């Protein structure tokens, strides 16, 4: 048996340690279900139009493609404050993190969101070289900033027409 997902939900048997023997087919069926779930959810910045990642990030056509540039066409950098000129989503990834070095996203009403703003999202890797990422929303007129010891890839997705954020540094 493969998986029924996403057409219908799979029905699994509860196993008991030391009593139930699990066969390879059972484990394979669970893996098929996980693969189907991953395909339905999608990878970051998925171009598969049926994936949840694609649909959510574009709100069924209301989001533009992400940009890594500010309003002056420079790459967005960590430890720089940016002014959002429209409502949108910040997506940040670090492909090779340092253990216990947090990736933080700040949002605030001043040009120093990391100092005077609120933490919008944070993740702390528990091992070196672990890829990590964060996503958070920013309203038009708010400032955002990313901090990390590594070099993150910062992407901006405007709701509606793409309006790149303004670098404040």
N, C-alpha and C positions, 0 to 999 in steps of 0.2 A: 504494500500500500504506500502510495506517495502521500502528499498532503492534500487536503480539501481546500485549504486557504489559498486565495482570498474568497473563493466562491461560497464557502461555508466554514464554520469553525471545526477544528479537529476535536475528536473525543479521545482523551488519553486515559490509560489505566494507571491507578495509583500503585506504586511498587513498595514492597516492604523489605528493608535490609535483612539479609540472611534467610529470607523465605522465598522471594520471587527471583526467578532467573530471567535476566534481561538478554534478549537476543540481539544480534547486530541489526536486524531489520527494524527493531524498535528504535534504536538509536539513530539509524539512518532516516526513519520517518520524522523524528524530531528535527534532524538537520534540514530535511526538505522544508519543514514548516518554518524554520528560522530563515532559510534562504528566501522563501516566499515573502516573509515579513519584511526582510531587508529590501527586497525589490519593490515592495509596495510603499515603504517609507521613503526610500531613495537615499543616495549619498549627498553630501553637501554640494550645493550648486548644481543639482541634477538637471539634465536637459531632457530627461524622460518625462513627458507631459502627463503621464498617468501617476507619477510618484507624488506622495504627499509633500515632500520637500519642494518640488517644483510648484505645486499648486498653492501651498501655504506662502512661500516667499513671493509669489507673484499675485497672490490673492485673486486667483483666476483672472489675471490680466491687468490688475491694478498696480503692480510693481514693475519697475524697469529692470533691466539687467544691471548687475552690480558693477560698481566702478572702484578702482583702487586709487583714484586720483582726487585731489582737492580741486577747488575752483580755478587754481592757477596751473592745472595739469601736472602738478608734482605728485609723486607717490605719497600716500598718507603714511606718517611715521609714528612710532611710539613716542610717548612723552611730549606730544604736541597737542594743543587744544584745538578743536575744530568747532565752528559754529554751524549748526544744521539750519539750512535755509528752507527745509521742508520736513514734514514728518517722514521717518524712515527707520530702517533697521541697520545696525552695525554688526557685521560678522567678522570675527577675528580668529585666525588660526596660527598656530606655531607648530611647525613640523618636527622640530627637535627641541624639546624643552629640557630644562635642567630640573633635577629632582628638588621638590619643595620650593620651587620658585613660582609664585602665583602669576597667573595671567589675569589682569584686572581691567574692567571697563568702568569708567566713571561718567556720570552725567550731572550737570549742574547749571546754575544760572549765571556763573561768572566765567571769566577766561582762564580760571584755574580749577577745572573740575576735579582733578586728582587731589587738590589741597582743600577745596571748600565744597566739593560736590558729594554725591552719594555713590556708593558702589552699586553699579547696575547689575553686574555679574562677575563672579570670580571662580576660577578653578585652580586647584593645586595638584600638579602631577605627583605621583608617588614613586616614579622611577625616571631615570634619565632617558632621553631620546623618545619619550612618549609623546605622540602628537596630541595636542589639546586644542580646544576652541570654545569661544563664547559667542552669544548672540544677545542683543538687547535693543530695545526701541528707544528712539530719541524724537522729541517733538521739535517742531520748527521753533527757532529762537533759543534752543538749549545748546549747551556746549558739551562735547564729549572728549574723552582722552583715554588712551590705552597705556598701561604700564606692564613691563616684563623685562627680564634680563636678556632674552633672546630677541630675534628680529621677527616680529609678527607680520602676517599679511592682513591688512585692514581693508575691508570692503564696505561700501556704502550702497544701500538700496533705498531709493526714494519711493514713497507712495505716490503714484501718479508719474508725471513728467520728471525725468532725472534732473535734479538740481544738486550739484556737487557742493560739499561743505567747504567753508572758508577757513583756511589755516590761520590761527591767531598768534602763532609764534614767529 
